[in-house]
Each structure stands twice: as C-alpha cells, then as structure tokens.
C-alpha cells in the first residue's frame, strides 16, 4: 500500500527541523511526504526549504502543498490531504518527533486488519525543550474500537489524539472537505468518519514524542499554567462549548455516507442520534456549570431526554442545583489538569 505522510506546520521554528527530519527518517521502503506550511512568519518555511534542499532520501517523494498563505488548521488539512496520493495518510505535526518505526508499525496494523480505517497509538509527552513529561497520552491498551461494540459513544470510547493518527484514504476522500467553523478540530471529524466506515485500532506503544509548549497548549492548558482559577474555568467551559459545534460536521458526514451507500439507514440513524446526544451533553454541561436561566437549561434537558440521555439529564440537574457538586467538578478537573501538565 502506498503511504503519504501529511506534514503540517505553522510557526514551529524552534521545533520543525527535528520534526521534519523524523519524517524523512522513517524505516519504510518508499513513501510520499506532503509538506504544508500554513504561512508561518517565524522562519519555519525557510528551515523546511533548507532541509528539503539537502536531506531528502531517494525513497521519499516530496510534494509541497502550501502556498505561503495562512488558511487555518482545517483548510490546511483539506489542502494537504487533497494533494496526497497514498492509500494510507499519516499525520505528522511540525512540533512533534515521530520515532523511526512509526510508519512500519502502523502499516503492520493496516495490513493485518483490512476493516480498520484509523490507527492511533500512545505518545510520549515532552516539553518545549524536549524533556520527558510524566505520562504518555492516548491508548491505555491495544484494542479495536467500533460502533458495533459501542454505538452509544460518538468516538466508541476510543482515545483521541490527532497527532498520533493514520487514516485510510477513504476516511478523507470518500467525503467532502471539512467545512471550516463546523468542528472543533480535524480529529473530531476523522474519528467519526473512520467509525462510520469501519474500526479504529489503538497501538499501545508510543510511536512519537508529543510536544506540549506555549504555542500548542489548548487555551485551557495554557491558562492552568499561567492564569487564575476563574480563567481556567472559563477556558474549560469554552472548550466544551466548542466541542458541541462538531455536530454540524458530523451531521453533514453521516448524511453524505448514507446518500452514497457507505452506511445503511440503521447505522445512519443510530450515528446521528449518538452525535446529537454528544452535542447536547456538552451544551447541557456548559449550561449547568454557568448556572444559566432555567428556561435555557430545561430546553437543553428536554433535547437530551429526546436523544435517550435521561441519566445525563439527572446528573446535570444535580450539578445545576448544587454549588457543592459544581465545586467538586472543578476540583476534579483541576487535579486532572495538574496531572497532564506537571512533569
């Protein structure tokens, strides 16, 4: 199977050399490297050009997809994916370091499991200086996930980390490009597409070093390190709110898959219900944490019940009514963030 690395960068000047060299040093006999710099202003593009001019092995075919203009993350993915010709598309970020066996280990899974549409893995976390942080992220165990085994959760309870993802081309090219503004991030979309078409495989081994630094922290993480409790709470609420926006793209993709015979009516109906329930769950959580007016809260609660989220309704009602429960929620979240961001 032909493989394309999708290498995306934006203002990664301090990290992109190591990241690009890791993409050029994979122990796979032949592959395509799609490079898209999204209009960097810190010298990233010049570093990329210098390395590509002198360090490309003969077995790597390089395609430059960027045009020097900043299009934003989603459009950068759309452009880079459309420029690829591989049957397998593997995302490499301009600030992470992939280990040399990432391609070969990933391809072993795709060859062994024809019904797997997406392969992800653990990732060792590092800081901006390359120091190891305390815990790897992503897959807790090697496992296959699908809607057949878990139709009630939008990601089928699979760990989601776009930086570690590899996709069959059908996950991208059997659908229309992602609509900017219709989702939180690309992995939220590709994960659902993969589950509509087949299964997700999680490799337990760490196949890359996933860098956490000031430019790629979520706003939530950055404010935890640099802000106040109030700013942390506001950032978390905004993060959850943005996640609810994914429903717009999920709805488009589910309808597209059904119209084009990629899924049957039962799968489409089930997936749409699950997607809507996830979006309402996020909106109801935000409304409960912000203690919004009862008129707003009850409308969301009714929508949750319509989608089968009765337990969700009860738990969020308790959260909305009880300041003590909200404080417990924030304490739990603070402990989680502390675990993610301390070495």
C-alpha positions as CSV (number, residue, x, y, z in Angstrom):
1,X,0.0,0.0,0.0
2,X,1.2,3.5,-0.9
3,X,1.8,5.8,2.1
4,X,1.6,9.5,2.4
5,X,2.9,11.5,5.4
6,X,0.9,14.7,5.9
7,X,3.4,17.1,7.4
8,X,1.7,20.3,8.7
9,X,3.5,23.2,10.3
10,X,2.7,26.7,11.5
11,X,5.2,28.9,13.4
12,X,7.1,25.9,14.6
13,X,10.6,27.5,14.0
14,X,12.0,26.1,17.2
15,X,10.9,22.5,16.6
16,X,10.3,22.0,12.9
17,X,13.9,20.8,12.0
18,X,13.7,17.8,14.3
19,X,10.1,17.1,13.3
20,X,10.8,17.2,9.6
21,X,14.0,15.0,9.9
22,X,11.9,12.5,11.8
23,X,9.5,12.4,8.8
24,X,12.4,11.9,6.4
25,X,14.0,9.1,8.6
26,X,11.2,6.5,8.6
27,X,12.2,2.9,8.2
28,X,9.7,2.3,5.4
29,X,10.9,1.4,1.9
30,X,9.0,4.1,-0.1
31,X,6.6,6.9,0.8
32,X,5.3,10.3,-0.1
33,X,5.8,13.4,2.0
34,X,3.2,16.1,1.7
35,X,4.5,19.3,3.3
36,X,2.1,22.1,4.1
37,X,3.4,25.2,6.0
38,X,0.4,27.4,6.7
39,X,2.0,30.8,6.1
40,X,4.5,30.8,9.0
41,X,6.0,34.1,10.0
42,X,8.9,32.9,12.3
43,X,11.2,31.3,9.7
44,X,9.6,27.9,9.8
45,X,9.2,27.8,6.0
46,X,12.9,28.7,5.4
47,X,14.0,25.9,7.7
48,X,11.8,23.4,5.8
49,X,13.1,24.6,2.5
50,X,16.8,24.3,3.6
51,X,16.3,20.7,4.9
52,X,14.4,19.6,1.8
53,X,17.1,21.0,-0.4
54,X,19.8,18.8,1.0
55,X,18.4,15.9,3.2
56,X,15.7,14.1,1.2
57,X,16.4,10.3,0.8
58,X,15.9,8.8,-2.7
59,X,13.0,6.7,-1.5
60,X,11.0,9.7,-0.3
61,X,8.9,11.7,-2.8
62,X,8.2,15.3,-1.6
63,X,5.2,17.4,-2.6
64,X,4.9,21.0,-1.4
65,X,1.2,21.8,-0.8
66,X,1.3,25.1,1.0
67,X,1.1,28.4,-0.9
68,X,2.6,30.7,1.8
69,X,-0.8,32.0,3.0
70,X,-2.3,31.3,6.4
71,X,-5.6,29.4,5.9
72,X,-6.1,28.0,9.4
73,X,-5.8,24.4,10.6
74,X,-8.9,22.9,8.9
75,X,-8.2,24.3,5.5
76,X,-4.5,23.3,5.8
77,X,-5.6,19.7,6.4
78,X,-8.0,19.9,3.5
79,X,-5.3,21.2,1.1
80,X,-2.6,18.7,2.2
81,X,-5.0,15.7,2.1
82,X,-6.2,16.6,-1.4
83,X,-2.6,16.8,-2.6
84,X,-1.8,13.2,-1.4
85,X,-1.9,10.1,-3.5
86,X,-1.4,7.5,-0.7
87,X,-3.8,4.7,0.3
88,X,-2.7,5.4,3.9
89,X,-2.4,9.0,5.2
90,X,-0.3,9.6,8.4
91,X,-0.4,12.9,10.2
92,X,3.0,14.4,11.3
93,X,3.0,17.7,13.1
94,X,5.7,20.3,12.8
95,X,6.4,20.3,16.5
96,X,6.4,16.6,17.3
97,X,9.0,13.9,16.8
98,X,7.9,10.6,15.3
99,X,10.1,7.6,16.0
100,X,11.7,5.9,13.0
101,X,9.5,2.8,13.2
102,X,6.2,4.7,13.3
103,X,5.3,4.1,9.6
104,X,6.3,0.4,9.6
105,X,4.5,-0.4,12.9
106,X,1.4,1.5,11.7
107,X,1.4,-0.3,8.3
108,X,1.6,-3.7,10.1
109,X,-1.8,-3.0,11.6
110,X,-3.4,-1.8,8.3
111,X,-2.1,-4.9,6.5
112,X,-3.4,-7.2,9.3
113,X,-6.8,-5.6,9.7
114,X,-8.5,-4.6,6.4
115,X,-11.5,-3.3,8.3
116,X,-9.5,-0.8,10.3
117,X,-9.9,2.7,9.0
118,X,-7.8,4.6,11.6
119,X,-4.7,3.6,13.6
120,X,-3.6,5.6,16.6
121,X,-1.1,5.0,19.3
122,X,0.3,6.1,22.6
123,X,2.6,9.2,22.5
124,X,5.3,10.1,24.9
125,X,4.8,13.7,26.1
126,X,7.7,16.1,26.0
127,X,8.0,19.8,26.8
128,X,9.3,22.6,24.7
129,X,12.9,21.7,25.5
130,X,12.4,18.0,24.7
131,X,12.3,16.9,28.3
132,X,10.1,13.9,29.0
133,X,6.9,14.5,31.0
134,X,5.4,12.1,33.4
135,X,2.8,10.1,31.5
136,X,2.3,9.1,27.8
137,X,-1.0,10.1,26.3
138,X,-3.6,8.2,24.2
139,X,-4.1,4.5,24.1
140,X,-4.4,2.8,27.5
141,X,-4.3,-0.6,25.9
142,X,-4.1,-2.2,22.5
143,X,-7.7,-2.6,21.4
144,X,-10.1,-2.3,18.4
145,X,-13.0,0.1,18.7
146,X,-16.2,0.2,16.6
147,X,-19.8,1.3,16.7
148,X,-20.8,-2.3,16.5
149,X,-19.3,-2.8,20.0
150,X,-20.1,0.7,21.4
151,X,-22.8,2.6,19.5
152,X,-23.7,4.9,22.4
153,X,-20.5,7.0,22.4
154,X,-19.6,9.2,19.5
155,X,-15.9,8.0,19.5
156,X,-16.8,4.5,20.6
157,X,-14.8,5.2,23.7
158,X,-11.6,5.2,21.7
159,X,-8.7,7.6,22.8
160,X,-8.5,10.6,20.5
161,X,-5.2,12.2,19.6
162,X,-4.9,13.6,16.1
163,X,-1.1,13.9,16.3
164,X,-0.8,10.1,16.5
165,X,-3.4,9.3,13.8
166,X,-3.1,7.4,10.5
167,X,-6.1,7.0,8.2
168,X,-7.1,5.0,5.2
169,X,-7.6,7.5,2.3
170,X,-11.3,6.6,2.2
171,X,-11.8,8.3,5.5
172,X,-10.9,11.6,3.8
173,X,-11.6,11.1,0.1
174,X,-15.0,9.4,0.4
175,X,-16.3,12.6,2.0
176,X,-16.3,16.3,1.1
177,X,-13.6,18.5,2.6
178,X,-14.3,19.6,6.2
179,X,-16.2,22.9,6.5
180,X,-14.1,25.4,8.5
181,X,-16.1,26.6,11.5
182,X,-18.2,23.4,11.6
183,X,-16.0,21.5,14.0
184,X,-13.6,21.9,16.9
185,X,-10.6,20.1,15.3
186,X,-9.9,17.7,12.4
187,X,-9.5,14.6,14.6
188,X,-13.1,15.0,16.0
189,X,-14.3,14.7,12.4
190,X,-11.9,12.0,11.1
191,X,-12.6,9.7,14.1
192,X,-16.3,9.7,13.5
193,X,-15.8,9.1,9.7
194,X,-13.5,6.2,10.5
195,X,-16.1,4.6,12.8
196,X,-18.8,5.1,10.2
197,X,-16.7,3.2,7.7
198,X,-15.1,0.6,9.9
199,X,-12.9,0.3,13.0
200,X,-10.2,2.1,15.0
201,X,-7.1,0.3,16.2
202,X,-5.0,1.7,19.1
203,X,-1.4,0.6,19.4
204,X,-0.2,0.5,23.0
205,X,3.4,1.5,22.1
206,X,4.5,5.2,21.9
207,X,5.3,5.9,18.3
208,X,6.0,9.6,18.7
209,X,7.0,12.3,21.2
210,X,4.1,14.7,21.5
211,X,5.3,18.1,22.4
212,X,3.5,20.4,24.8
213,X,4.6,24.0,24.6
214,X,3.1,27.5,24.8
215,X,2.1,27.6,21.1
216,X,0.2,24.3,21.1
217,X,-1.4,24.1,24.5
218,X,-5.1,24.4,24.4
219,X,-6.3,27.6,25.9
220,X,-7.5,25.5,28.8
221,X,-4.0,24.1,29.5
222,X,-2.2,27.4,29.0
223,X,-4.4,29.2,31.5
224,X,-3.9,26.5,34.0
225,X,-0.2,27.2,34.0
226,X,-0.4,31.0,33.6
227,X,-3.8,32.1,34.8
228,X,-6.3,32.1,37.7
229,X,-8.9,29.5,38.7
230,X,-11.5,31.7,37.1
231,X,-9.7,31.8,33.8
232,X,-9.2,28.0,33.9
233,X,-12.9,27.5,34.4
234,X,-13.8,29.9,31.6
235,X,-11.4,28.2,29.3
236,X,-12.8,24.8,30.1
237,X,-16.3,25.9,29.5
238,X,-15.3,27.4,26.2
239,X,-13.5,24.2,25.2
240,X,-16.7,22.1,26.0
241,X,-18.8,24.7,24.1
242,X,-16.6,24.4,21.0
243,X,-16.8,20.6,21.1
244,X,-20.6,20.9,20.8
245,X,-20.0,22.6,17.4
246,X,-18.8,19.3,16.0
247,X,-22.4,18.2,15.4
248,X,-22.7,20.4,12.3
249,X,-19.9,18.5,10.5
250,X,-21.0,15.1,11.9
251,X,-24.5,15.6,10.6
252,X,-23.2,16.5,7.1
253,X,-20.9,13.5,7.1
254,X,-23.5,11.0,8.3
255,X,-26.0,12.2,5.7
256,X,-23.3,12.0,3.0
257,X,-22.3,8.5,3.9
258,X,-25.9,7.3,3.8
259,X,-26.7,9.0,0.5
260,X,-23.6,7.5,-1.1
261,X,-24.3,4.0,0.2
262,X,-21.4,3.9,2.6
263,X,-23.6,3.1,5.5
264,X,-27.2,1.7,5.8
265,X,-30.2,3.5,7.3
266,X,-29.9,1.9,10.6
267,X,-26.3,2.9,11.1
268,X,-27.1,6.5,9.9
269,X,-30.0,6.9,12.3
270,X,-28.0,5.4,15.2
271,X,-24.9,7.6,14.5
272,X,-27.0,10.8,14.1
273,X,-28.7,10.1,17.4
274,X,-25.3,9.5,19.1
275,X,-23.8,12.6,17.6
276,X,-26.8,14.8,18.6
277,X,-26.7,13.4,22.2
278,X,-23.0,14.2,22.4
279,X,-23.5,17.8,21.3
280,X,-26.4,18.2,23.7
281,X,-24.4,16.7,26.5
282,X,-21.7,19.3,26.0
283,X,-24.3,22.2,25.8
284,X,-26.1,20.9,28.9
285,X,-22.8,20.7,30.8
286,X,-22.0,24.3,29.9
287,X,-25.4,25.5,30.9
288,X,-25.2,23.6,34.3
289,X,-21.7,25.0,35.1
290,X,-22.6,28.5,34.2
291,X,-26.0,28.2,36.0
292,X,-27.8,29.6,33.0
293,X,-31.5,30.5,33.3
294,X,-33.9,27.6,33.8
295,X,-35.6,28.3,30.5
296,X,-32.4,27.7,28.6
297,X,-31.4,24.7,30.8
298,X,-34.8,22.9,30.5
299,X,-34.8,23.3,26.7
300,X,-31.4,21.5,26.6
301,X,-32.5,18.9,29.1
302,X,-35.6,18.1,27.0
303,X,-33.4,17.7,23.9
304,X,-31.1,15.4,26.0
305,X,-34.1,13.2,27.0
306,X,-35.3,13.0,23.4
307,X,-31.9,11.6,22.5
308,X,-32.0,9.0,25.2
309,X,-29.9,10.9,27.7
310,X,-32.1,10.5,30.8
311,X,-29.1,9.7,33.0
312,X,-27.4,12.8,31.6
313,X,-30.4,14.8,32.5
314,X,-30.4,13.6,36.1
315,X,-26.7,14.2,36.6
316,X,-26.7,17.7,35.1
317,X,-29.8,18.6,37.1
318,X,-28.0,17.8,40.3
319,X,-25.0,19.8,39.0
320,X,-27.2,22.8,38.2
321,X,-28.9,22.7,41.6
322,X,-25.9,22.1,43.8
323,X,-23.0,24.6,44.3
324,X,-21.2,21.8,46.2
325,X,-21.4,19.5,43.2
326,X,-20.1,22.2,40.9
327,X,-17.2,22.8,43.3
328,X,-16.4,19.1,43.3
329,X,-16.5,19.1,39.5
330,X,-14.0,21.9,39.3
331,X,-11.7,20.3,41.9
332,X,-11.7,17.0,39.9
333,X,-10.9,19.0,36.7
334,X,-8.1,20.9,38.4
335,X,-6.5,17.6,39.6
336,X,-6.8,16.2,36.0
337,X,-5.1,19.3,34.5
338,X,-2.4,19.2,37.1
339,X,-1.6,15.6,36.2
340,X,-1.4,16.5,32.5
341,X,0.8,19.4,32.8
342,X,3.3,18.6,35.5
343,X,6.5,16.6,34.9
